[in-house]
Amino acid sequence: MDQLTKILTVIGSAMGVAAIFMFIMNFNRLRAGMAEDDARTVDKAVQGMIINGVFVVIIAGAVAYAVSQLSAITG
């Protein structure tokens, strides 16, 4: 089960890093939209930041839950 835990952690970490990267990209889009006074770009960037922030929290929670359940099985 230790190997499964490591694999699950790596997959969850990769997904979390991808979501954080997209959060940063949306932040840059937000800054560009604010500099150009483009309300549509700002709205899309804020929406993307919120969605990616939620994904980070969901991924972290799911991985933590799965790892704790695997630890309880082997415990």
CHARMM internal coordinates of N, CA and C (Angstrom, degrees):
IC EDIT
DIST 1 N 1 CA 1.4447
DIST 1 CA 1 C 1.5264
ANGL 1 N 1 CA 1 C 111.42
DIST 1 C 2 N 1.3297
ANGL 1 CA 1 C 2 N 116.56
DIHE 1 N 1 CA 1 C 2 N -23.23
DIST 2 N 2 CA 1.4568
ANGL 1 C 2 N 2 CA 119.52
DIHE 1 CA 1 C 2 N 2 CA -179.67
DIST 2 CA 2 C 1.5271
ANGL 2 N 2 CA 2 C 110.84
DIHE 1 C 2 N 2 CA 2 C -63.16
DIST 2 C 3 N 1.3198
ANGL 2 CA 2 C 3 N 116.71
DIHE 2 N 2 CA 2 C 3 N -38.96
DIST 3 N 3 CA 1.4634
ANGL 2 C 3 N 3 CA 120.12
DIHE 2 CA 2 C 3 N 3 CA 178.65
DIST 3 CA 3 C 1.5256
ANGL 3 N 3 CA 3 C 110.81
DIHE 2 C 3 N 3 CA 3 C -67.24
DIST 3 C 4 N 1.3195
ANGL 3 CA 3 C 4 N 116.91
DIHE 3 N 3 CA 3 C 4 N -38.99
DIST 4 N 4 CA 1.4616
ANGL 3 C 4 N 4 CA 120.91
DIHE 3 CA 3 C 4 N 4 CA 178.01
DIST 4 CA 4 C 1.5251
ANGL 4 N 4 CA 4 C 110.50
DIHE 3 C 4 N 4 CA 4 C -64.29
DIST 4 C 5 N 1.3145
ANGL 4 CA 4 C 5 N 117.03
DIHE 4 N 4 CA 4 C 5 N -38.95
DIST 5 N 5 CA 1.4562
ANGL 4 C 5 N 5 CA 121.26
DIHE 4 CA 4 C 5 N 5 CA 177.59
DIST 5 CA 5 C 1.5197
ANGL 5 N 5 CA 5 C 110.50
DIHE 4 C 5 N 5 CA 5 C -62.94
DIST 5 C 6 N 1.3248
ANGL 5 CA 5 C 6 N 116.56
DIHE 5 N 5 CA 5 C 6 N -43.44
DIST 6 N 6 CA 1.4629
ANGL 5 C 6 N 6 CA 120.09
DIHE 5 CA 5 C 6 N 6 CA 179.32
DIST 6 CA 6 C 1.5246
ANGL 6 N 6 CA 6 C 111.38
DIHE 5 C 6 N 6 CA 6 C -64.47
DIST 6 C 7 N 1.3261
ANGL 6 CA 6 C 7 N 116.96
DIHE 6 N 6 CA 6 C 7 N -42.46
DIST 7 N 7 CA 1.4671
ANGL 6 C 7 N 7 CA 120.69
DIHE 6 CA 6 C 7 N 7 CA 179.22
DIST 7 CA 7 C 1.5231
ANGL 7 N 7 CA 7 C 110.26
DIHE 6 C 7 N 7 CA 7 C -63.37
DIST 7 C 8 N 1.3243
ANGL 7 CA 7 C 8 N 116.66
DIHE 7 N 7 CA 7 C 8 N -44.44
DIST 8 N 8 CA 1.4557
ANGL 7 C 8 N 8 CA 121.32
DIHE 7 CA 7 C 8 N 8 CA 179.28
DIST 8 CA 8 C 1.5269
ANGL 8 N 8 CA 8 C 110.92
DIHE 7 C 8 N 8 CA 8 C -62.38
DIST 8 C 9 N 1.3165
ANGL 8 CA 8 C 9 N 116.85
DIHE 8 N 8 CA 8 C 9 N -40.91
DIST 9 N 9 CA 1.4557
ANGL 8 C 9 N 9 CA 121.07
DIHE 8 CA 8 C 9 N 9 CA 178.79
DIST 9 CA 9 C 1.5205
ANGL 9 N 9 CA 9 C 111.22
DIHE 8 C 9 N 9 CA 9 C -65.27
DIST 9 C 10 N 1.3146
ANGL 9 CA 9 C 10 N 117.78
DIHE 9 N 9 CA 9 C 10 N -41.40
DIST 10 N 10 CA 1.4680
ANGL 9 C 10 N 10 CA 121.13
DIHE 9 CA 9 C 10 N 10 CA 179.25
DIST 10 CA 10 C 1.5262
ANGL 10 N 10 CA 10 C 110.74
DIHE 9 C 10 N 10 CA 10 C -64.92
DIST 10 C 11 N 1.3282
ANGL 10 CA 10 C 11 N 116.95
DIHE 10 N 10 CA 10 C 11 N -44.49
DIST 11 N 11 CA 1.4686
ANGL 10 C 11 N 11 CA 120.30
DIHE 10 CA 10 C 11 N 11 CA 179.41
DIST 11 CA 11 C 1.5283
ANGL 11 N 11 CA 11 C 110.37
DIHE 10 C 11 N 11 CA 11 C -63.32
DIST 11 C 12 N 1.3158
ANGL 11 CA 11 C 12 N 117.00
DIHE 11 N 11 CA 11 C 12 N -45.04
DIST 12 N 12 CA 1.4638
ANGL 11 C 12 N 12 CA 120.78
DIHE 11 CA 11 C 12 N 12 CA 178.35
DIST 12 CA 12 C 1.5131
ANGL 12 N 12 CA 12 C 112.44
DIHE 11 C 12 N 12 CA 12 C -63.87
DIST 12 C 13 N 1.3240
ANGL 12 CA 12 C 13 N 116.78
DIHE 12 N 12 CA 12 C 13 N -38.92
DIST 13 N 13 CA 1.4601
ANGL 12 C 13 N 13 CA 120.52
DIHE 12 CA 12 C 13 N 13 CA 178.12
DIST 13 CA 13 C 1.5205
ANGL 13 N 13 CA 13 C 111.15
DIHE 12 C 13 N 13 CA 13 C -65.42
DIST 13 C 14 N 1.3272
ANGL 13 CA 13 C 14 N 116.83
DIHE 13 N 13 CA 13 C 14 N -41.90
DIST 14 N 14 CA 1.4664
ANGL 13 C 14 N 14 CA 120.42
DIHE 13 CA 13 C 14 N 14 CA 178.79
DIST 14 CA 14 C 1.5283
ANGL 14 N 14 CA 14 C 110.85
DIHE 13 C 14 N 14 CA 14 C -62.87
DIST 14 C 15 N 1.3194
ANGL 14 CA 14 C 15 N 116.57
DIHE 14 N 14 CA 14 C 15 N -42.36
DIST 15 N 15 CA 1.4632
ANGL 14 C 15 N 15 CA 119.79
DIHE 14 CA 14 C 15 N 15 CA 178.44
DIST 15 CA 15 C 1.5297
ANGL 15 N 15 CA 15 C 110.76
DIHE 14 C 15 N 15 CA 15 C -66.05
DIST 15 C 16 N 1.3235
ANGL 15 CA 15 C 16 N 116.71
DIHE 15 N 15 CA 15 C 16 N -39.35
DIST 16 N 16 CA 1.4583
ANGL 15 C 16 N 16 CA 120.62
DIHE 15 CA 15 C 16 N 16 CA 178.06
DIST 16 CA 16 C 1.5158
ANGL 16 N 16 CA 16 C 112.49
DIHE 15 C 16 N 16 CA 16 C -64.93
DIST 16 C 17 N 1.3237
ANGL 16 CA 16 C 17 N 116.64
DIHE 16 N 16 CA 16 C 17 N -41.45
DIST 17 N 17 CA 1.4662
ANGL 16 C 17 N 17 CA 120.77
DIHE 16 CA 16 C 17 N 17 CA 178.46
DIST 17 CA 17 C 1.5276
ANGL 17 N 17 CA 17 C 110.14
DIHE 16 C 17 N 17 CA 17 C -64.52
DIST 17 C 18 N 1.3270
ANGL 17 CA 17 C 18 N 117.15
DIHE 17 N 17 CA 17 C 18 N -40.72
DIST 18 N 18 CA 1.4655
ANGL 17 C 18 N 18 CA 120.28
DIHE 17 CA 17 C 18 N 18 CA 177.93
DIST 18 CA 18 C 1.5276
ANGL 18 N 18 CA 18 C 111.01
DIHE 17 C 18 N 18 CA 18 C -62.49
DIST 18 C 19 N 1.3285
ANGL 18 CA 18 C 19 N 117.19
DIHE 18 N 18 CA 18 C 19 N -41.50
DIST 19 N 19 CA 1.4632
ANGL 18 C 19 N 19 CA 120.52
DIHE 18 CA 18 C 19 N 19 CA 179.09
DIST 19 CA 19 C 1.5265
ANGL 19 N 19 CA 19 C 111.17
DIHE 18 C 19 N 19 CA 19 C -67.29
DIST 19 C 20 N 1.3232
ANGL 19 CA 19 C 20 N 117.09
DIHE 19 N 19 CA 19 C 20 N -38.61
DIST 20 N 20 CA 1.4671
ANGL 19 C 20 N 20 CA 120.18
DIHE 19 CA 19 C 20 N 20 CA 177.45
DIST 20 CA 20 C 1.5238
ANGL 20 N 20 CA 20 C 110.33
DIHE 19 C 20 N 20 CA 20 C -66.38
DIST 20 C 21 N 1.3335
ANGL 20 CA 20 C 21 N 117.31
DIHE 20 N 20 CA 20 C 21 N -39.83
DIST 21 N 21 CA 1.4597
ANGL 20 C 21 N 21 CA 121.16
DIHE 20 CA 20 C 21 N 21 CA 177.26
DIST 21 CA 21 C 1.5302
ANGL 21 N 21 CA 21 C 110.32
DIHE 20 C 21 N 21 CA 21 C -60.13
DIST 21 C 22 N 1.3253
ANGL 21 CA 21 C 22 N 117.04
DIHE 21 N 21 CA 21 C 22 N -44.65
DIST 22 N 22 CA 1.4626
ANGL 21 C 22 N 22 CA 120.10
DIHE 21 CA 21 C 22 N 22 CA 178.83
DIST 22 CA 22 C 1.5311
ANGL 22 N 22 CA 22 C 111.32
DIHE 21 C 22 N 22 CA 22 C -66.64
DIST 22 C 23 N 1.3352
ANGL 22 CA 22 C 23 N 117.43
DIHE 22 N 22 CA 22 C 23 N -32.71
DIST 23 N 23 CA 1.4608
ANGL 22 C 23 N 23 CA 121.03
DIHE 22 CA 22 C 23 N 23 CA 175.13
DIST 23 CA 23 C 1.5189
ANGL 23 N 23 CA 23 C 110.02
DIHE 22 C 23 N 23 CA 23 C -61.47
DIST 23 C 24 N 1.3292
ANGL 23 CA 23 C 24 N 116.50
DIHE 23 N 23 CA 23 C 24 N -44.54
DIST 24 N 24 CA 1.4666
ANGL 23 C 24 N 24 CA 121.11
DIHE 23 CA 23 C 24 N 24 CA 179.36
DIST 24 CA 24 C 1.5277
ANGL 24 N 24 CA 24 C 110.65
DIHE 23 C 24 N 24 CA 24 C -65.11
DIST 24 C 25 N 1.3288
ANGL 24 CA 24 C 25 N 117.00
DIHE 24 N 24 CA 24 C 25 N -40.48
DIST 25 N 25 CA 1.4683
ANGL 24 C 25 N 25 CA 120.16
DIHE 24 CA 24 C 25 N 25 CA 178.16
DIST 25 CA 25 C 1.5312
ANGL 25 N 25 CA 25 C 110.63
DIHE 24 C 25 N 25 CA 25 C -62.81
DIST 25 C 26 N 1.3209
ANGL 25 CA 25 C 26 N 117.17
DIHE 25 N 25 CA 25 C 26 N -40.06
DIST 26 N 26 CA 1.4653
ANGL 25 C 26 N 26 CA 120.12
DIHE 25 CA 25 C 26 N 26 CA 177.68
DIST 26 CA 26 C 1.5199
ANGL 26 N 26 CA 26 C 111.35
DIHE 25 C 26 N 26 CA 26 C -68.72
DIST 26 C 27 N 1.3220
ANGL 26 CA 26 C 27 N 117.64
DIHE 26 N 26 CA 26 C 27 N -32.34
DIST 27 N 27 CA 1.4602
ANGL 26 C 27 N 27 CA 120.38
DIHE 26 CA 26 C 27 N 27 CA 175.56
DIST 27 CA 27 C 1.5208
ANGL 27 N 27 CA 27 C 110.15
DIHE 26 C 27 N 27 CA 27 C -64.16
DIST 27 C 28 N 1.3336
ANGL 27 CA 27 C 28 N 116.66
DIHE 27 N 27 CA 27 C 28 N -42.05
DIST 28 N 28 CA 1.4658
ANGL 27 C 28 N 28 CA 119.75
DIHE 27 CA 27 C 28 N 28 CA 176.91
DIST 28 CA 28 C 1.5287
ANGL 28 N 28 CA 28 C 111.01
DIHE 27 C 28 N 28 CA 28 C -63.96
DIST 28 C 29 N 1.3418
ANGL 28 CA 28 C 29 N 116.87
DIHE 28 N 28 CA 28 C 29 N -38.28
DIST 29 N 29 CA 1.4642
ANGL 28 C 29 N 29 CA 120.39
DIHE 28 CA 28 C 29 N 29 CA 176.90
DIST 29 CA 29 C 1.5281
ANGL 29 N 29 CA 29 C 110.06
DIHE 28 C 29 N 29 CA 29 C -65.42
DIST 29 C 30 N 1.3266
ANGL 29 CA 29 C 30 N 116.94
DIHE 29 N 29 CA 29 C 30 N -36.38
DIST 30 N 30 CA 1.4615
ANGL 29 C 30 N 30 CA 121.09
DIHE 29 CA 29 C 30 N 30 CA 177.01
DIST 30 CA 30 C 1.5208
ANGL 30 N 30 CA 30 C 110.77
DIHE 29 C 30 N 30 CA 30 C -62.27
DIST 30 C 31 N 1.3213
ANGL 30 CA 30 C 31 N 116.26
DIHE 30 N 30 CA 30 C 31 N -45.76
DIST 31 N 31 CA 1.4681
ANGL 30 C 31 N 31 CA 119.83
DIHE 30 CA 30 C 31 N 31 CA 179.00
DIST 31 CA 31 C 1.5185
ANGL 31 N 31 CA 31 C 111.44
DIHE 30 C 31 N 31 CA 31 C -62.41
DIST 31 C 32 N 1.3377
ANGL 31 CA 31 C 32 N 116.91
DIHE 31 N 31 CA 31 C 32 N -41.21
DIST 32 N 32 CA 1.4636
ANGL 31 C 32 N 32 CA 120.14
DIHE 31 CA 31 C 32 N 32 CA 178.94
DIST 32 CA 32 C 1.5243
ANGL 32 N 32 CA 32 C 110.89
DIHE 31 C 32 N 32 CA 32 C -65.69
DIST 32 C 33 N 1.3148
ANGL 32 CA 32 C 33 N 117.24
DIHE 32 N 32 CA 32 C 33 N -41.03
DIST 33 N 33 CA 1.4601
ANGL 32 C 33 N 33 CA 120.82
DIHE 32 CA 32 C 33 N 33 CA 178.59
DIST 33 CA 33 C 1.5127
ANGL 33 N 33 CA 33 C 112.48
DIHE 32 C 33 N 33 CA 33 C -65.37
DIST 33 C 34 N 1.3229
ANGL 33 CA 33 C 34 N 116.74
DIHE 33 N 33 CA 33 C 34 N -36.52
DIST 34 N 34 CA 1.4607
ANGL 33 C 34 N 34 CA 119.85
DIHE 33 CA 33 C 34 N 34 CA 178.03
DIST 34 CA 34 C 1.5210
ANGL 34 N 34 CA 34 C 110.91
DIHE 33 C 34 N 34 CA 34 C -70.32
DIST 34 C 35 N 1.3269
ANGL 34 CA 34 C 35 N 117.05
DIHE 34 N 34 CA 34 C 35 N -35.89
DIST 35 N 35 CA 1.4607
ANGL 34 C 35 N 35 CA 120.41
DIHE 34 CA 34 C 35 N 35 CA 179.11
DIST 35 CA 35 C 1.5279
ANGL 35 N 35 CA 35 C 111.03
DIHE 34 C 35 N 35 CA 35 C -67.35
DIST 35 C 36 N 1.3304
ANGL 35 CA 35 C 36 N 116.82
DIHE 35 N 35 CA 35 C 36 N -33.40
DIST 36 N 36 CA 1.4666
ANGL 35 C 36 N 36 CA 121.30
DIHE 35 CA 35 C 36 N 36 CA -179.07
DIST 36 CA 36 C 1.5250
ANGL 36 N 36 CA 36 C 112.66
DIHE 35 C 36 N 36 CA 36 C -93.33
DIST 36 C 37 N 1.3114
ANGL 36 CA 36 C 37 N 118.13
DIHE 36 N 36 CA 36 C 37 N -0.88
DIST 37 N 37 CA 1.4713
ANGL 36 C 37 N 37 CA 123.56
DIHE 36 CA 36 C 37 N 37 CA -175.77
DIST 37 CA 37 C 1.5243
ANGL 37 N 37 CA 37 C 111.58
DIHE 36 C 37 N 37 CA 37 C 53.92
DIST 37 C 38 N 1.3271
ANGL 37 CA 37 C 38 N 115.96
DIHE 37 N 37 CA 37 C 38 N 43.58
DIST 38 N 38 CA 1.4629
ANGL 37 C 38 N 38 CA 121.99
DIHE 37 CA 37 C 38 N 38 CA 178.73
DIST 38 CA 38 C 1.5252
ANGL 38 N 38 CA 38 C 108.11
DIHE 37 C 38 N 38 CA 38 C -103.50
DIST 38 C 39 N 1.3269
ANGL 38 CA 38 C 39 N 115.50
DIHE 38 N 38 CA 38 C 39 N 104.62
DIST 39 N 39 CA 1.4676
ANGL 38 C 39 N 39 CA 120.63
DIHE 38 CA 38 C 39 N 39 CA -175.07
DIST 39 CA 39 C 1.5251
ANGL 39 N 39 CA 39 C 111.93
DIHE 38 C 39 N 39 CA 39 C -65.05
DIST 39 C 40 N 1.3179
ANGL 39 CA 39 C 40 N 117.60
DIHE 39 N 39 CA 39 C 40 N -34.96
DIST 40 N 40 CA 1.4670
ANGL 39 C 40 N 40 CA 120.59
DIHE 39 CA 39 C 40 N 40 CA -178.28
DIST 40 CA 40 C 1.5303
ANGL 40 N 40 CA 40 C 110.67
DIHE 39 C 40 N 40 CA 40 C -65.83
DIST 40 C 41 N 1.3240
ANGL 40 CA 40 C 41 N 116.78
DIHE 40 N 40 CA 40 C 41 N -43.00
DIST 41 N 41 CA 1.4655
ANGL 40 C 41 N 41 CA 120.49
DIHE 40 CA 40 C 41 N 41 CA 178.82
DIST 41 CA 41 C 1.5192
ANGL 41 N 41 CA 41 C 110.75
DIHE 40 C 41 N 41 CA 41 C -65.60
DIST 41 C 42 N 1.3212
ANGL 41 CA 41 C 42 N 116.52
DIHE 41 N 41 CA 41 C 42 N -40.76
DIST 42 N 42 CA 1.4651
ANGL 41 C 42 N 42 CA 120.65
DIHE 41 CA 41 C 42 N 42 CA 178.90
DIST 42 CA 42 C 1.5249
ANGL 42 N 42 CA 42 C 110.35
DIHE 41 C 42 N 42 CA 42 C -62.58
DIST 42 C 43 N 1.3247
ANGL 42 CA 42 C 43 N 117.03
DIHE 42 N 42 CA 42 C 43 N -44.76
DIST 43 N 43 CA 1.4669
ANGL 42 C 43 N 43 CA 120.58
DIHE 42 CA 42 C 43 N 43 CA 179.76
DIST 43 CA 43 C 1.5231
ANGL 43 N 43 CA 43 C 111.87
DIHE 42 C 43 N 43 CA 43 C -61.89
DIST 43 C 44 N 1.3332
ANGL 43 CA 43 C 44 N 116.67
DIHE 43 N 43 CA 43 C 44 N -44.25
DIST 44 N 44 CA 1.4661
ANGL 43 C 44 N 44 CA 120.05
DIHE 43 CA 43 C 44 N 44 CA 179.40
DIST 44 CA 44 C 1.5259
ANGL 44 N 44 CA 44 C 111.08
DIHE 43 C 44 N 44 CA 44 C -65.41
DIST 44 C 45 N 1.3315
ANGL 44 CA 44 C 45 N 116.79
DIHE 44 N 44 CA 44 C 45 N -38.04
DIST 45 N 45 CA 1.4603
ANGL 44 C 45 N 45 CA 120.02
DIHE 44 CA 44 C 45 N 45 CA 179.90
DIST 45 CA 45 C 1.5258
ANGL 45 N 45 CA 45 C 111.18
DIHE 44 C 45 N 45 CA 45 C -67.16
DIST 45 C 46 N 1.3194
ANGL 45 CA 45 C 46 N 117.08
DIHE 45 N 45 CA 45 C 46 N -42.82
DIST 46 N 46 CA 1.4679
ANGL 45 C 46 N 46 CA 120.50
DIHE 45 CA 45 C 46 N 46 CA 178.70
DIST 46 CA 46 C 1.5261
ANGL 46 N 46 CA 46 C 110.15
DIHE 45 C 46 N 46 CA 46 C -64.19
DIST 46 C 47 N 1.3244
ANGL 46 CA 46 C 47 N 116.37
DIHE 46 N 46 CA 46 C 47 N -42.68
DIST 47 N 47 CA 1.4612
ANGL 46 C 47 N 47 CA 120.12
DIHE 46 CA 46 C 47 N 47 CA 178.09
DIST 47 CA 47 C 1.5248
ANGL 47 N 47 CA 47 C 110.57
DIHE 46 C 47 N 47 CA 47 C -61.30
DIST 47 C 48 N 1.3241
ANGL 47 CA 47 C 48 N 117.38
DIHE 47 N 47 CA 47 C 48 N -43.34
DIST 48 N 48 CA 1.4633
ANGL 47 C 48 N 48 CA 121.14
DIHE 47 CA 47 C 48 N 48 CA 178.54
DIST 48 CA 48 C 1.5175
ANGL 48 N 48 CA 48 C 112.10
DIHE 47 C 48 N 48 CA 48 C -64.00
DIST 48 C 49 N 1.3417
ANGL 48 CA 48 C 49 N 116.82
DIHE 48 N 48 CA 48 C 49 N -39.28
DIST 49 N 49 CA 1.4592
ANGL 48 C 49 N 49 CA 120.05
DIHE 48 CA 48 C 49 N 49 CA 178.92
DIST 49 CA 49 C 1.5246
ANGL 49 N 49 CA 49 C 110.72
DIHE 48 C 49 N 49 CA 49 C -64.82
DIST 49 C 50 N 1.3151
ANGL 49 CA 49 C 50 N 116.95
DIHE 49 N 49 CA 49 C 50 N -41.43
DIST 50 N 50 CA 1.4672
ANGL 49 C 50 N 50 CA 120.23
DIHE 49 CA 49 C 50 N 50 CA 179.83
DIST 50 CA 50 C 1.5229
ANGL 50 N 50 CA 50 C 110.49
DIHE 49 C 50 N 50 CA 50 C -64.87
DIST 50 C 51 N 1.3262
ANGL 50 CA 50 C 51 N 116.30
DIHE 50 N 50 CA 50 C 51 N -47.03
DIST 51 N 51 CA 1.4687
ANGL 50 C 51 N 51 CA 120.10
DIHE 50 CA 50 C 51 N 51 CA -179.06
DIST 51 CA 51 C 1.5195
ANGL 51 N 51 CA 51 C 110.90
DIHE 50 C 51 N 51 CA 51 C -61.77
DIST 51 C 52 N 1.3298
ANGL 51 CA 51 C 52 N 117.55
DIHE 51 N 51 CA 51 C 52 N -45.07
DIST 52 N 52 CA 1.4634
ANGL 51 C 52 N 52 CA 119.90
DIHE 51 CA 51 C 52 N 52 CA -179.10
DIST 52 CA 52 C 1.5212
ANGL 52 N 52 CA 52 C 111.83
DIHE 51 C 52 N 52 CA 52 C -69.03
DIST 52 C 53 N 1.3314
ANGL 52 CA 52 C 53 N 117.78
DIHE 52 N 52 CA 52 C 53 N -34.22
DIST 53 N 53 CA 1.4544
ANGL 52 C 53 N 53 CA 120.09
DIHE 52 CA 52 C 53 N 53 CA 174.93
DIST 53 CA 53 C 1.5198
ANGL 53 N 53 CA 53 C 112.00
DIHE 52 C 53 N 53 CA 53 C -63.64
DIST 53 C 54 N 1.3301
ANGL 53 CA 53 C 54 N 115.93
DIHE 53 N 53 CA 53 C 54 N -40.71
DIST 54 N 54 CA 1.4694
ANGL 53 C 54 N 54 CA 120.29
DIHE 53 CA 53 C 54 N 54 CA 176.97
DIST 54 CA 54 C 1.5256
ANGL 54 N 54 CA 54 C 110.26
DIHE 53 C 54 N 54 CA 54 C -64.88
DIST 54 C 55 N 1.3382
ANGL 54 CA 54 C 55 N 117.35
DIHE 54 N 54 CA 54 C 55 N -41.39
DIST 55 N 55 CA 1.4642
ANGL 54 C 55 N 55 CA 120.56
DIHE 54 CA 54 C 55 N 55 CA 178.05
DIST 55 CA 55 C 1.5232
ANGL 55 N 55 CA 55 C 111.56
DIHE 54 C 55 N 55 CA 55 C -60.33
DIST 55 C 56 N 1.3291
ANGL 55 CA 55 C 56 N 117.33
DIHE 55 N 55 CA 55 C 56 N -40.22
DIST 56 N 56 CA 1.4685
ANGL 55 C 56 N 56 CA 120.47
DIHE 55 CA 55 C 56 N 56 CA 179.05
DIST 56 CA 56 C 1.5232
ANGL 56 N 56 CA 56 C 109.91
DIHE 55 C 56 N 56 CA 56 C -60.90
DIST 56 C 57 N 1.3277
ANGL 56 CA 56 C 57 N 116.82
DIHE 56 N 56 CA 56 C 57 N -45.16
DIST 57 N 57 CA 1.4651
ANGL 56 C 57 N 57 CA 120.88
DIHE 56 CA 56 C 57 N 57 CA -179.40
DIST 57 CA 57 C 1.5310
ANGL 57 N 57 CA 57 C 111.00
DIHE 56 C 57 N 57 CA 57 C -65.67
DIST 57 C 58 N 1.3282
ANGL 57 CA 57 C 58 N 117.00
DIHE 57 N 57 CA 57 C 58 N -43.23
DIST 58 N 58 CA 1.4681
ANGL 57 C 58 N 58 CA 120.56
DIHE 57 CA 57 C 58 N 58 CA -179.99
DIST 58 CA 58 C 1.5204
ANGL 58 N 58 CA 58 C 110.92
DIHE 57 C 58 N 58 CA 58 C -64.08
DIST 58 C 59 N 1.3224
ANGL 58 CA 58 C 59 N 116.97
DIHE 58 N 58 CA 58 C 59 N -45.00
DIST 59 N 59 CA 1.4658
ANGL 58 C 59 N 59 CA 120.70
DIHE 58 CA 58 C 59 N 59 CA -179.56
DIST 59 CA 59 C 1.5230
ANGL 59 N 59 CA 59 C 110.51
DIHE 58 C 59 N 59 CA 59 C -62.59
DIST 59 C 60 N 1.3327
ANGL 59 CA 59 C 60 N 116.64
DIHE 59 N 59 CA 59 C 60 N -45.50
DIST 60 N 60 CA 1.4635
ANGL 59 C 60 N 60 CA 119.70
DIHE 59 CA 59 C 60 N 60 CA -179.77
DIST 60 CA 60 C 1.5286
ANGL 60 N 60 CA 60 C 110.94
DIHE 59 C 60 N 60 CA 60 C -62.71
DIST 60 C 61 N 1.3162
ANGL 60 CA 60 C 61 N 116.79
DIHE 60 N 60 CA 60 C 61 N -42.18
DIST 61 N 61 CA 1.4623
ANGL 60 C 61 N 61 CA 120.11
DIHE 60 CA 60 C 61 N 61 CA 178.92
DIST 61 CA 61 C 1.5135
ANGL 61 N 61 CA 61 C 112.68
DIHE 60 C 61 N 61 CA 61 C -65.96
DIST 61 C 62 N 1.3271
ANGL 61 CA 61 C 62 N 116.59
DIHE 61 N 61 CA 61 C 62 N -41.88
DIST 62 N 62 CA 1.4655
ANGL 61 C 62 N 62 CA 120.14
DIHE 61 CA 61 C 62 N 62 CA -179.74
DIST 62 CA 62 C 1.5214
ANGL 62 N 62 CA 62 C 111.40
DIHE 61 C 62 N 62 CA 62 C -65.19
DIST 62 C 63 N 1.3215
ANGL 62 CA 62 C 63 N 116.76
DIHE 62 N 62 CA 62 C 63 N -42.28
DIST 63 N 63 CA 1.4681
ANGL 62 C 63 N 63 CA 119.72
DIHE 62 CA 62 C 63 N 63 CA 179.49
DIST 63 CA 63 C 1.5233
ANGL 63 N 63 CA 63 C 110.25
DIHE 62 C 63 N 63 CA 63 C -67.03
DIST 63 C 64 N 1.3266
ANGL 63 CA 63 C 64 N 117.29
DIHE 63 N 63 CA 63 C 64 N -43.08
DIST 64 N 64 CA 1.4633
ANGL 63 C 64 N 64 CA 119.76
DIHE 63 CA 63 C 64 N 64 CA 179.12
DIST 64 CA 64 C 1.5291
ANGL 64 N 64 CA 64 C 111.14
DIHE 63 C 64 N 64 CA 64 C -62.39
DIST 64 C 65 N 1.3253
ANGL 64 CA 64 C 65 N 116.86
DIHE 64 N 64 CA 64 C 65 N -41.35
DIST 65 N 65 CA 1.4642
ANGL 64 C 65 N 65 CA 120.68
DIHE 64 CA 64 C 65 N 65 CA 178.56
DIST 65 CA 65 C 1.5250
ANGL 65 N 65 CA 65 C 111.05
DIHE 64 C 65 N 65 CA 65 C -64.46
DIST 65 C 66 N 1.3213
ANGL 65 CA 65 C 66 N 116.59
DIHE 65 N 65 CA 65 C 66 N -46.41
DIST 66 N 66 CA 1.4668
ANGL 65 C 66 N 66 CA 120.11
DIHE 65 CA 65 C 66 N 66 CA -178.51
DIST 66 CA 66 C 1.5233
ANGL 66 N 66 CA 66 C 111.42
DIHE 65 C 66 N 66 CA 66 C -63.90
DIST 66 C 67 N 1.3192
ANGL 66 CA 66 C 67 N 116.95
DIHE 66 N 66 CA 66 C 67 N -41.35
DIST 67 N 67 CA 1.4652
ANGL 66 C 67 N 67 CA 120.03
DIHE 66 CA 66 C 67 N 67 CA 179.27
DIST 67 CA 67 C 1.5213
ANGL 67 N 67 CA 67 C 110.28
DIHE 66 C 67 N 67 CA 67 C -66.28
DIST 67 C 68 N 1.3345
ANGL 67 CA 67 C 68 N 117.45
DIHE 67 N 67 CA 67 C 68 N -40.16
DIST 68 N 68 CA 1.4682
ANGL 67 C 68 N 68 CA 119.01
DIHE 67 CA 67 C 68 N 68 CA 178.95
DIST 68 CA 68 C 1.5268
ANGL 68 N 68 CA 68 C 111.18
DIHE 67 C 68 N 68 CA 68 C -66.18
DIST 68 C 69 N 1.3205
ANGL 68 CA 68 C 69 N 117.47
DIHE 68 N 68 CA 68 C 69 N -37.02
DIST 69 N 69 CA 1.4635
ANGL 68 C 69 N 69 CA 120.05
DIHE 68 CA 68 C 69 N 69 CA 177.70
DIST 69 CA 69 C 1.5241
ANGL 69 N 69 CA 69 C 111.15
DIHE 68 C 69 N 69 CA 69 C -67.85
DIST 69 C 70 N 1.3200
ANGL 69 CA 69 C 70 N 117.20
DIHE 69 N 69 CA 69 C 70 N -39.57
DIST 70 N 70 CA 1.4657
ANGL 69 C 70 N 70 CA 119.94
DIHE 69 CA 69 C 70 N 70 CA 176.71
DIST 70 CA 70 C 1.5254
ANGL 70 N 70 CA 70 C 111.02
DIHE 69 C 70 N 70 CA 70 C -65.55
DIST 70 C 71 N 1.3224
ANGL 70 CA 70 C 71 N 116.41
DIHE 70 N 70 CA 70 C 71 N -37.58
DIST 71 N 71 CA 1.4618
ANGL 70 C 71 N 71 CA 119.83
DIHE 70 CA 70 C 71 N 71 CA 178.17
DIST 71 CA 71 C 1.5262
ANGL 71 N 71 CA 71 C 110.74
DIHE 70 C 71 N 71 CA 71 C -66.51
DIST 71 C 72 N 1.3222
ANGL 71 CA 71 C 72 N 116.72
DIHE 71 N 71 CA 71 C 72 N -36.12
DIST 72 N 72 CA 1.4645
ANGL 71 C 72 N 72 CA 120.27
DIHE 71 CA 71 C 72 N 72 CA 178.85
DIST 72 CA 72 C 1.5259
ANGL 72 N 72 CA 72 C 111.27
DIHE 71 C 72 N 72 CA 72 C -68.05
DIST 72 C 73 N 1.3209
ANGL 72 CA 72 C 73 N 116.88
DIHE 72 N 72 CA 72 C 73 N -34.01
DIST 73 N 73 CA 1.4669
ANGL 72 C 73 N 73 CA 120.35
DIHE 72 CA 72 C 73 N 73 CA 178.88
DIST 73 CA 73 C 1.5236
ANGL 73 N 73 CA 73 C 110.49
DIHE 72 C 73 N 73 CA 73 C -67.13
DIST 73 C 74 N 1.3324
ANGL 73 CA 73 C 74 N 116.03
DIHE 73 N 73 CA 73 C 74 N -43.13
DIST 74 N 74 CA 1.4653
ANGL 73 C 74 N 74 CA 119.88
DIHE 73 CA 73 C 74 N 74 CA -176.68
DIST 74 CA 74 C 1.5151
ANGL 74 N 74 CA 74 C 112.08
DIHE 73 C 74 N 74 CA 74 C -85.81
DIST 74 C 75 N 1.3498
ANGL 74 CA 74 C 75 N 116.97
DIHE 74 N 74 CA 74 C 75 N -17.09
DIST 75 N 75 CA 1.4536
ANGL 74 C 75 N 75 CA 123.34
DIHE 74 CA 74 C 75 N 75 CA -174.47
DIST 75 CA 75 C 1.4636
ANGL 75 N 75 CA 75 C 114.17
DIHE 74 C 75 N 75 CA 75 C -57.58
END
COOR INIT
IC SEED 1 N 1 CA 1 C
IC BUILD
